[in-house]
Each structure stands twice: as C-alpha cells, then as structure tokens.
C-alpha cells in the first residue's frame, strides 16, 4: 500500500522540480536551432523597389542584422527608437524584414517614424519568417559574413541587448566598425 502512495508522490515532486526550473528561465531566450548554422536562403522583393530583390547571397562577406518587424506590431514600435539610435552608429548593415504586412502600411510607418534600415524586404505571406523560425515579431538575427546565424533575439531590442549580446558577437565576428 505504501508503494502505491510513493510513486505518485515521486512523480509530483519531479514535476514540481521541472516547473520550478522553468520559472527561472528567461522567455526571451528561447534557444534557436539556427544559431551556429547557415541562415536559410531567401530572395525577396525590396520595399522601396519591388522590381528589385535581395537574397541571402547578396549579404555574403558582411556581418549584418536581420530585424523582423511589421507596422501592426506594438513591440516593433517599442524597439523602433533603439533601432534608430543603433543605426546611426553604422556598426553593421541592418536589413528589415517586413513580416505579413501590407507594403503601403510599412512605407507609411517608416515615413512617420524614421527608417533605421539600410534596406527592407517584404515577406507578405510569412514564408521567410517561417524558414527562420519566427515565433512573433519583433525578432532579430545577427548573421556573420559566411551566412551563419550567430544570435537570435526575441522581442523588442533594447540598448542593453545591443551592448551585452550584439556588440560582443559583432566584434568576435570581425564586423565591428
């Protein structure tokens, strides 16, 4: 009779242990299976000139940031001033990926708020975002000169995230100016 009682108690204790550990984790640091692997290839039309496109291969030889955003995204509005300030440093190219958005809305949003991007490409159906494992916007990827994903940041970028994560990795990758 005692053994029947101890088994559920043991299972309960293990589950409480897992729950307790899970509560200590930062939800913004969901590990990405892409980190350390080649970035998924893409080719997408540019927001400013849909007749022209940008492909992953066009960024070879450069360390760069891919920022996934949308005009309808409140977190994107929250991070926008940080991106504007960071872009003024000219530390690396910042490519915007306008995710599941109407191009006219994205253009209007950038005109009103300022444009931190060297270039913006559009992903109206979210296929590029899906290939990159985007959970929701905003998300940001640091990609090295060989096209390998060095870091994935989930949620709005902050000055602290830029200084503590992006800049050290950028320096290691040889991309800091």
C-alpha positions as CSV (number, residue, x, y, z in Angstrom):
1,X,0.0,0.0,0.0
2,X,2.9,2.4,0.8
3,X,4.5,1.8,-2.6
4,X,1.3,3.0,-4.4
5,X,1.4,6.2,-2.5
6,X,5.1,6.8,-3.1
7,X,5.0,6.6,-6.9
8,X,2.5,9.4,-7.4
9,X,4.3,11.5,-4.8
10,X,7.7,10.9,-6.6
11,X,6.1,11.9,-9.9
12,X,4.6,15.0,-8.3
13,X,8.0,16.1,-6.8
14,X,9.7,15.7,-10.2
15,X,7.1,17.7,-11.9
16,X,7.3,20.5,-9.3
17,X,11.1,20.5,-9.8
18,X,10.7,20.9,-13.6
19,X,8.1,23.7,-13.1
20,X,10.4,25.4,-10.6
21,X,13.3,25.3,-13.0
22,X,11.1,26.5,-15.9
23,X,10.1,29.6,-13.9
24,X,13.7,30.6,-13.6
25,X,14.2,30.7,-17.4
26,X,14.0,33.9,-19.4
27,X,11.2,33.6,-22.1
28,X,13.1,35.9,-24.4
29,X,16.0,33.4,-24.6
30,X,14.3,30.6,-26.4
31,X,17.1,28.7,-28.0
32,X,17.1,28.8,-31.7
33,X,18.1,25.7,-33.7
34,X,19.5,28.1,-36.3
35,X,22.2,29.5,-34.1
36,X,25.6,28.2,-35.3
37,X,24.0,27.0,-38.6
38,X,23.7,28.6,-42.0
39,X,20.9,31.1,-42.3
40,X,18.1,29.9,-44.5
41,X,18.4,31.1,-48.1
42,X,15.9,33.7,-49.3
43,X,15.2,36.1,-52.1
44,X,12.6,38.8,-51.5
45,X,11.4,42.0,-53.2
46,X,12.6,45.3,-51.7
47,X,10.0,47.5,-50.1
48,X,11.4,50.6,-51.8
49,X,11.5,49.0,-55.3
50,X,9.5,45.7,-55.6
51,X,11.1,45.1,-59.1
52,X,14.4,44.6,-57.3
53,X,15.2,41.9,-54.7
54,X,17.6,41.0,-52.0
55,X,18.9,37.5,-51.5
56,X,20.9,36.0,-48.7
57,X,23.8,35.5,-51.1
58,X,23.9,39.3,-51.6
59,X,24.9,39.7,-48.0
60,X,27.9,37.3,-48.2
61,X,31.1,38.8,-46.9
62,X,29.2,41.1,-44.5
63,X,28.2,40.7,-40.8
64,X,24.6,42.0,-40.7
65,X,21.4,42.2,-38.7
66,X,18.0,40.9,-39.9
67,X,15.2,42.6,-38.0
68,X,11.8,41.1,-38.5
69,X,9.1,43.7,-37.9
70,X,5.6,44.9,-39.1
71,X,3.6,48.1,-39.0
72,X,0.9,46.4,-36.9
73,X,3.3,45.2,-34.2
74,X,3.3,47.0,-30.9
75,X,6.7,45.5,-29.9
76,X,8.2,46.9,-33.1
77,X,7.0,50.4,-32.2
78,X,8.6,49.8,-28.7
79,X,12.0,48.9,-30.2
80,X,12.0,51.5,-33.0
81,X,13.8,54.3,-31.2
82,X,16.5,51.8,-30.1
83,X,16.9,50.7,-33.7
84,X,17.1,54.3,-34.9
85,X,19.8,55.1,-32.4
86,X,21.7,51.9,-33.2
87,X,21.5,52.5,-37.0
88,X,23.2,55.9,-36.5
89,X,26.3,54.1,-35.2
90,X,26.7,52.4,-38.6
91,X,28.2,49.4,-36.8
92,X,26.7,47.0,-39.4
93,X,24.1,46.8,-42.1
94,X,20.5,46.4,-40.7
95,X,18.1,44.7,-43.0
96,X,14.4,44.9,-42.2
97,X,12.1,42.1,-43.0
98,X,8.5,43.4,-43.2
99,X,6.5,40.4,-42.0
100,X,2.9,39.6,-43.0
101,X,2.3,43.3,-43.7
102,X,0.9,45.5,-46.4
103,X,3.7,47.3,-48.2
104,X,1.8,50.6,-48.2
105,X,1.4,50.4,-44.4
106,X,5.1,49.6,-43.9
107,X,6.1,52.5,-46.1
108,X,3.8,54.9,-44.2
109,X,5.1,53.6,-40.8
110,X,8.7,54.2,-41.8
111,X,8.0,57.6,-43.2
112,X,6.3,58.6,-40.0
113,X,8.8,57.1,-37.5
114,X,12.1,57.2,-39.4
115,X,13.9,54.4,-41.2
116,X,16.7,52.6,-39.4
117,X,17.1,50.0,-42.1
118,X,19.8,50.0,-44.9
119,X,17.2,48.1,-46.9
120,X,13.8,46.5,-46.2
121,X,12.5,43.4,-47.9
122,X,8.9,42.2,-47.8
123,X,7.5,38.8,-46.6
124,X,3.8,39.2,-47.1
125,X,2.9,35.5,-46.6
126,X,5.5,35.0,-43.8
127,X,7.5,32.3,-45.6
128,X,10.9,33.7,-44.8
129,X,9.8,34.2,-41.2
130,X,8.7,30.6,-41.1
131,X,12.1,29.5,-42.5
132,X,13.8,31.5,-39.8
133,X,11.6,30.1,-37.0
134,X,10.0,33.4,-36.2
135,X,7.6,33.0,-33.3
136,X,6.3,36.5,-33.5
137,X,7.6,40.0,-34.2
138,X,9.9,41.6,-33.5
139,X,12.7,39.2,-33.7
140,X,16.3,40.0,-34.7
141,X,19.1,37.8,-36.1
142,X,22.8,38.5,-36.2
143,X,24.3,36.8,-39.2
144,X,28.1,36.6,-39.9
145,X,30.0,37.1,-43.2
146,X,29.7,33.4,-44.1
147,X,25.9,33.4,-43.6
148,X,25.9,31.7,-40.3
149,X,23.3,32.8,-37.6
150,X,25.3,34.0,-34.6
151,X,22.4,35.1,-32.4
152,X,18.6,35.3,-32.3
153,X,16.9,38.0,-30.1
154,X,13.2,37.5,-29.4
155,X,11.1,40.6,-28.6
156,X,12.0,44.2,-28.8
157,X,15.7,45.1,-29.0
158,X,16.9,47.1,-26.0
159,X,20.1,49.1,-25.6
160,X,21.2,46.5,-23.1
161,X,20.7,43.7,-25.5
162,X,22.7,45.5,-28.2
163,X,25.6,46.2,-25.8
164,X,25.6,42.9,-24.0
165,X,24.8,40.5,-26.8
166,X,25.0,42.0,-30.3
167,X,28.2,44.2,-30.0
168,X,30.4,41.5,-28.4
169,X,29.3,38.9,-31.0
170,X,29.8,41.5,-33.8
171,X,33.4,42.2,-32.5
172,X,34.1,38.4,-32.4
173,X,32.8,38.1,-36.0
174,X,35.1,40.9,-37.1
175,X,32.3,43.1,-38.1
176,X,32.5,46.0,-35.6
177,X,33.5,49.3,-37.2
